[in-house]
Amino acid sequence: MKLTKEEVAARQLQSAIWMYAYDFDEVAVHTIAAAAAELYTQSLGMGNYKKETEKRLKLEKRKDFWDAVNKPNNFFKHGGKKGEALNYNPQQVDLLLFTAVEANLAGAGKYTLDSARSYLIYFFVKYPDILADDTLTKQVKDAVEKAKKGGIDATGKGVLRILLDSLLSPLPTSK
């Protein structure tokens, strides 16, 4: 089987999103999403995603956001010093998936994923407090408030599962 870098990155990200939505191990999801993000940003030259990501974040949240993404990536990839442990918050995988999704949507061309768009909607709903106030964020916040008034928790993974299940292509498989 021949695979391009673009195909590998898309398959990794697609798998990570589905694994996340269906509560697979956060460390495994984080590691696969980090591999996809690294392929997108370094090997495929989609480094411009960082500027796009930062446009979506409140200025005062940017440093904490990148620290939360990068520290676990380095630990999971390289390990720490002997006896060192990582204090990992499972929500950090949410932030990493967001960066990988931003990279996918910024320039994957024919490998742009519907699951990435679904995750982006989920992320906007779950984390409106770190997002810059723009038109899209306002629309999402309004939709979340309407859902709450109707007794619906729009911030749970159930929303992401519904979005993903409506897609025609679940986890990628080899042909």
N, C-alpha and C positions, 0 to 999 in steps of 0.2 A: 504494500500500500504506500503510495507517495502522498505526502502531506506538505503543504506550504506552511510557512510561519503564520500566515493569516488564518489558515484553517485550524491550526493548532491553537492559536490564541482564542479564536471564536469557540472552539469546542471546549477549551478549558473554562472560559467564562460562562458559557451556557451550562455546563455541568455544575459549576460552582453556584450559580443562581438557583438551579433546581435543587441541589443538595441543601442549600441554605433554607429554601422555602419549606422543605420537608424535614427539617431538623436533623440533618446529618451532623457529625462532629464538627464543631466550630474551627478547630485547629486544621482539620483536613480541608474544610471549605476555604479558610484563610490562605492556606498554602497553595491551593489550586488557583484561587483568584489572584494571588500575588504573582504566580507564574504567568498568568494571562496578562496582568497589568505590565509586568516587566517586558514581555514580548511586544505588547502594543507600544510601549513608550520608548524602549531602547532599541530593540532589534528592528522594529517597523517604523521608527522615527515619528511616532505620534506624540511627541513630547508637548505639543501645544495644548493637550488636554488639561495640563495643570493650570494654565491661565483661564481656561473655560471653567474649570472646577472652582477656582478661586472667585470668579465672578459670581458664582452662585452662593458663596459663603459670606457670612458677616465678617467684616474686617477683623474684629476682635476674637473671632473663633478660628481663624486660619492656622495659627501656630499650633494650638492644641489639636486641631484636626490632623495636621501632617505628622505631629509627634505620635498620635494614637495609631496612625496608619503605619509609620515606618519602624517603630520600635519592635512590634511583634514580627514584622516581615524579616528584619535582621536576625532576630532570635530563632525563628522557625527555619530560616535558611542556613544560618551559620552556627547556631547554638550559642551558648554563652561560655563564660569561663567555668572551669570545674567548680561545681557546687552552686553556681549562679542559677537563680530561678526567675522566671518572668511572672509578674503580677498581671495576668491577662483578664481583661473584661471581654466577655463574648460579644458585646456590642461593637467591639473594634472591627469585627468582620463586616459589619454594616458599612463602615466608613471605607474599608478597602474595596468592597464590592462597588461602592459608589464611584471610586476613582477608576476602577477597571471599566465600569459601564461608561463613564464619561470619555475614556480613551476610545472605547469601541464606537461610541456615537460620534466622536470627533473625526473619524477618518477611516473606518473599516470598509467603506465602499460596499461591495456586494456581500460582505461578511457582517454587516450591521445586523444586530440581533433584535428580534421582537421581544425576547425575554429581557434584554437590556433596557428597552423602553419600559417594560412592565416594572422592572426593578426600580427604575428612576421614579416612576409614579409612586411606588410604595415608599421609597426613601423620602420623597417630598412630603408625603403624608405623615410619616413617622418622625421626621426631624425638622419641623418647620422652624424651630428655635435657632438653628445654626445657619439657616438659609437667609441670604440677602432678600430684602423686600423688593421684589419685582412683580411684574404682572402675573407670571405663572405661580409664584409662591402665594400671592394673594388669592388667586383662584383656588389653589389647593387648600389653603387655610379655610376659605369659605365653604368648600365642599366638605371638609372634615367637620366643621361646625354643624352643617346641615345633617350630616350622618349621625353625629352625636345626639342631636335633637330628636332624630328618628330612632334612637336606641341602638345604633350600629357603631361598633368599635372599628373605626377605619384604620387604626394603627397596628392591628394584629397581622400576623403572617397569613391569616385566612384570606385577606384581601389579595396578597401577592399570589397565593395558591389559585384563587379564582382567575386572576389575570393570566397566570401561566397555563392553567388548565384550558383556557379558551384558545390557546395557541395550538397549531397543528403539529408542531415538532417538539417532543419532549427531549429527554437526554439524548445527546448524539451517540450513535453507535457506528462501529466499523461496518463497511458494506461487504 
